[in-house]
Amino acid sequence: MGTAVVTGAASGIGLALARQLVAEGHRVHLADLTPTDVLAEELGGVPVGVDVADPEQMAALADTVADVEVLCLNAGIVGAALGTPWEAPPQEWQRLLGVNLLGVVNGLRAFVPMLLANRRPARIMITASLAGLVTFPRGGAYAATKHAVVAVAEQAAMALRDTDITVTLLCPALVRSGMSDAGDDPADIAKAALAASRAGRFLVLPEEWADAVRLRAVHLLNGEEPLPPEPRADR
């Protein structure tokens, strides 16, 4: 039985990842701001209360899971102000940067040196968002933090390219979770993401948005204003 760690494991994609990892035979450490005792009992996992924005707490988590094989840096929040960047208050920017971006950075800082020292194959999955690949007219601080997460994931994948550690970046669109009542089933997202991770794929995003992501890149390379993206009409 392998060992896995999932941050933001109490709900949404994190919960779905935890369930899928258990189904695949892993013993999962369920890390969330609120300890997940009931969930841990249900899944046979290990509950861990941790604030991913706190580097010391993430370091302490890594110290307790020295044999981790699958690390899912998934924790994320959305702010109340989803308008223009200047409409989000300073405290919201600070909280979203702390959880969405630094939660990933703290996880990498805590776990990667240990994974390299172990000299065993390991997989890291980082949850960003479609909002980190394309730009919408609004999105508050959330969109900016997810763009930054994409950059950090790309840096990590490049730095670890010649090691036994693979990095997978998950960029879902709307998912039914605490952030949204509409969207894809998180169980489907988790299953596809973990399959991509096992296959060594870097980017996981909805196929119907692939053209929009490419179009945004073309606009930026040409020095043009990025247009609000549209998904492919034939999907």
C-alpha positions as CSV (number, residue, x, y, z in Angstrom):
1,M,0.0,0.0,0.0
2,G,1.4,3.4,-1.0
3,T,1.2,6.6,0.9
4,A,-0.4,9.8,-0.4
5,V,-1.0,13.3,1.0
6,V,-3.9,15.4,-0.2
7,T,-4.3,19.1,1.0
8,G,-7.8,20.5,1.0
9,A,-9.0,17.0,1.4
10,A,-12.3,17.8,3.3
11,S,-14.3,18.7,0.2
12,G,-14.5,19.1,-3.5
13,I,-11.7,17.9,-5.7
14,G,-9.5,17.2,-2.7
15,L,-12.1,14.8,-1.2
16,A,-12.6,13.2,-4.6
17,L,-8.8,12.7,-5.0
18,A,-8.6,11.2,-1.5
19,R,-11.4,8.7,-2.3
20,Q,-9.8,7.7,-5.7
21,L,-6.4,7.3,-4.1
22,V,-7.9,5.0,-1.4
23,A,-9.7,3.0,-4.2
24,E,-6.3,2.6,-5.9
25,G,-4.8,1.2,-2.7
26,H,-3.1,4.2,-1.0
27,R,-3.2,5.2,2.6
28,V,-4.1,8.8,2.4
29,H,-3.1,11.6,4.8
30,L,-6.1,14.0,4.7
31,A,-4.8,17.5,5.3
32,D,-7.2,20.3,5.8
33,L,-7.6,23.4,7.9
34,T,-10.2,21.5,10.0
35,P,-9.2,18.0,11.0
36,T,-11.1,15.4,9.1
37,D,-11.6,12.7,11.7
38,V,-14.9,11.4,10.5
39,L,-13.7,11.3,6.9
40,A,-10.5,9.6,7.9
41,E,-12.4,6.9,9.7
42,E,-14.6,6.4,6.7
43,L,-11.6,6.1,4.3
44,G,-9.1,4.5,6.6
45,G,-6.9,7.5,6.2
46,V,-5.0,9.8,8.6
47,P,-6.5,13.1,9.6
48,V,-4.2,16.1,9.7
49,G,-5.1,19.7,10.7
50,V,-2.9,22.0,8.7
51,D,-2.9,25.6,7.4
52,V,-1.1,25.3,4.1
53,A,-0.3,29.0,4.2
54,D,1.9,28.3,7.2
55,P,5.3,26.9,6.1
56,E,6.1,25.5,9.5
57,Q,2.9,23.5,9.6
58,M,3.6,22.1,6.1
59,A,7.1,21.2,7.1
60,A,5.7,19.4,10.1
61,L,3.4,17.5,7.9
62,A,6.2,16.4,5.6
63,D,8.2,15.2,8.7
64,T,5.4,12.8,9.5
65,V,5.0,11.4,6.0
66,A,8.5,10.4,5.0
67,D,7.4,7.7,2.6
68,V,4.9,9.7,0.5
69,E,4.6,8.5,-3.1
70,V,1.7,10.8,-4.3
71,L,1.5,14.4,-3.2
72,C,-1.6,16.4,-4.1
73,L,-1.2,20.1,-3.5
74,N,-4.8,20.8,-3.9
75,A,-6.0,23.3,-1.2
76,G,-7.6,26.4,-2.6
77,I,-10.2,29.0,-1.8
78,V,-12.1,31.6,-3.8
79,G,-12.7,35.1,-2.4
80,A,-16.0,37.0,-2.1
81,A,-14.9,39.8,-4.5
82,L,-14.8,38.3,-8.0
83,G,-14.8,41.6,-9.9
84,T,-11.9,43.6,-11.1
85,P,-8.5,43.2,-9.4
86,W,-8.8,46.6,-7.7
87,E,-12.2,45.7,-6.2
88,A,-10.8,42.8,-4.0
89,P,-9.8,44.2,-0.6
90,P,-6.2,43.8,0.6
91,Q,-7.0,41.2,3.2
92,E,-8.6,39.0,0.5
93,W,-5.6,39.3,-1.7
94,Q,-3.4,38.3,1.2
95,R,-5.5,35.3,2.1
96,L,-5.9,34.0,-1.4
97,L,-2.2,34.4,-2.1
98,G,-1.4,32.6,1.2
99,V,-3.6,29.6,0.5
100,N,-3.7,29.2,-3.3
101,L,-0.2,30.2,-4.2
102,L,2.0,29.9,-1.0
103,G,0.1,26.7,-0.1
104,V,1.7,25.1,-3.2
105,V,5.1,26.7,-2.6
106,N,5.1,25.6,1.0
107,G,4.2,22.1,0.0
108,L,7.0,21.9,-2.6
109,R,9.5,23.4,-0.2
110,A,8.5,20.9,2.5
111,F,8.3,17.7,0.4
112,V,10.6,18.0,-2.6
113,P,13.9,17.8,-0.8
114,M,12.7,14.7,1.0
115,L,11.4,13.1,-2.2
116,L,14.7,13.7,-3.9
117,A,16.6,12.2,-0.9
118,N,14.4,9.1,-1.0
119,R,15.5,8.3,-4.5
120,R,12.2,6.6,-5.3
121,P,9.6,7.4,-7.9
122,A,7.0,9.9,-6.7
123,R,4.2,12.0,-8.2
124,I,3.2,15.5,-7.5
125,M,-0.2,16.9,-8.5
126,I,-0.9,20.6,-8.3
127,T,-4.4,21.9,-8.6
128,A,-4.7,25.2,-10.4
129,S,-7.7,26.2,-12.5
130,L,-8.7,27.0,-16.1
131,A,-8.7,30.5,-14.7
132,G,-4.9,30.1,-14.5
133,L,-4.6,29.4,-18.2
134,V,-7.0,31.9,-19.8
135,T,-8.0,35.4,-18.7
136,F,-11.6,36.4,-18.1
137,P,-12.7,40.0,-17.7
138,R,-13.3,39.4,-14.0
139,G,-12.1,37.0,-11.3
140,G,-10.7,39.2,-8.5
141,A,-7.7,37.9,-6.8
142,Y,-8.5,34.2,-7.5
143,A,-7.6,34.3,-11.2
144,A,-4.2,36.0,-10.5
145,T,-3.3,33.4,-7.8
146,K,-4.1,30.6,-10.2
147,H,-2.0,32.1,-12.9
148,A,0.9,32.1,-10.4
149,V,0.3,28.5,-9.5
150,V,0.6,27.5,-13.2
151,A,4.0,29.2,-13.3
152,V,5.2,27.5,-10.1
153,A,4.0,24.1,-11.5
154,E,5.9,24.7,-14.7
155,Q,9.0,25.7,-12.9
156,A,8.8,22.6,-10.7
157,A,8.3,20.3,-13.7
158,M,11.3,21.7,-15.4
159,A,13.5,21.5,-12.4
160,L,12.5,17.9,-11.7
161,R,12.6,16.7,-15.3
162,D,15.7,14.5,-14.9
163,T,14.5,12.9,-11.6
164,D,12.1,10.2,-10.7
165,I,9.5,12.8,-9.6
166,T,6.8,13.8,-12.0
167,V,4.6,16.9,-11.8
168,T,1.0,17.1,-13.1
169,L,-0.9,20.3,-13.3
170,L,-4.7,20.1,-13.0
171,C,-6.6,23.0,-14.5
172,P,-10.4,22.2,-14.3
173,A,-13.2,24.4,-15.4
174,L,-16.3,24.7,-13.1
175,V,-16.5,21.8,-10.7
176,R,-19.3,21.0,-8.3
177,S,-17.7,21.9,-4.9
178,G,-17.9,24.4,-2.1
179,M,-16.9,27.0,-4.7
180,S,-19.7,26.2,-7.2
181,D,-23.0,24.5,-7.3
182,A,-22.6,23.9,-11.1
183,G,-19.9,22.1,-13.1
184,D,-18.3,18.7,-13.5
185,D,-18.4,15.9,-11.0
186,P,-15.3,16.1,-8.9
187,A,-15.1,12.3,-8.9
188,D,-14.7,12.4,-12.7
189,I,-12.0,15.1,-12.4
190,A,-10.0,13.2,-9.8
191,K,-10.1,9.9,-11.7
192,A,-8.9,11.6,-14.9
193,A,-6.3,13.6,-13.2
194,L,-4.8,10.7,-11.3
195,A,-4.7,8.6,-14.5
196,A,-2.8,11.5,-16.2
197,S,-0.4,11.6,-13.3
198,R,0.3,7.9,-13.6
199,A,0.9,8.4,-17.3
200,G,3.4,11.2,-16.6
201,R,1.3,13.9,-18.3
202,F,1.9,17.4,-17.2
203,L,-1.2,19.4,-18.1
204,V,-4.8,18.2,-17.5
205,L,-7.5,20.6,-18.8
206,P,-11.0,20.2,-20.3
207,E,-10.5,19.3,-24.0
208,E,-13.2,21.8,-25.1
209,W,-11.0,24.7,-23.8
210,A,-7.8,23.6,-25.5
211,D,-8.3,25.9,-28.5
212,A,-9.1,28.9,-26.2
213,V,-5.8,28.3,-24.3
214,R,-3.9,28.2,-27.6
215,L,-5.7,31.3,-28.9
216,R,-4.7,33.2,-25.8
217,A,-1.1,32.3,-26.3
218,V,-1.2,33.5,-29.9
219,H,-2.7,36.8,-28.9
220,L,0.0,37.4,-26.3
221,L,2.8,36.4,-28.6
222,N,1.5,38.9,-31.2
223,G,1.3,41.7,-28.6
224,E,-2.5,41.8,-28.9
225,E,-5.1,42.3,-26.2
226,P,-6.2,38.8,-25.1
227,L,-9.8,38.2,-26.0
228,P,-12.3,36.7,-23.6
229,P,-12.0,33.0,-24.4
230,E,-14.8,30.8,-25.8
231,P,-14.9,27.0,-25.6
232,R,-15.1,25.1,-28.8
233,A,-18.7,25.0,-30.0
234,D,-18.5,21.4,-31.2
235,R,-18.0,20.0,-27.7
